[in-house]
Amino acid sequence: MRSVSLFAKRTVAVQGIETIYRVYAPRDAEGPLPAILFLHGAGESGSDGLLQTTVGIGPAIEREPERFPALVVFPQASRGYGWRGFNLAAAEAALDDVEAHYAVDAERVSVTGISMGGYGTWLLALQSPGRFAAAVPVCGGLDRAAMMTHAQAARRLATLPQWVFHGDADPIIPVGESRAMVSALEAAGAPVRYTEYAGVQHNSWDRAYAEPQLMPWLLRMERRR
């Protein structure tokens, strides 16, 4: 049975609409703490305020909470629209709310996401340059809503540390989506790392969030000015 109590339920109003999000706060940790914004995949969209904790970083926290000495924010996208527009605004509002009510180290705020949330991770980083210390897109790509080429996006993200993950056998989001962004980021001189899992299909997030070096890397990143 899942430990739902790990993820506290909170609400925040966005454009007059109340949205539910969840937040993980490590027990007995002294602040200010780093914060991680997690953007789920399409399958966790909805309005129940809980599905977003069931795939990706949520189960990784449940298995080994000691690996996550950070506040982790779990917004939830409404169905059928993805991490764009209102949904992306609601994700930022949830992060704003955590920063207002918890002891957050504003210099160590990062964003990560899986599948649809991998696209959202890059899109949010593009829309809010300078806010994040690092980004970890997992099996994502450059969202068409960015309305720019890979080269243009890479230049905009050239100072942001990024660690990208994808499985080379992914039948849902082709691995070429990540490869194209990584190639453009490398050409732009961005501090990017890329891990591609041979034979892994869409759920590359299970491997990614279990990587021993990911959290130490992510949590030591500080916002570049």
Summary of the structure (lengths in Angstrom):
residues: 225
radius of gyration: 16.0
end to end distance: 43.6
largest distance: 46.3
contacts: 794
relative contact order: 0.14
helix: 37%
strand: 24%
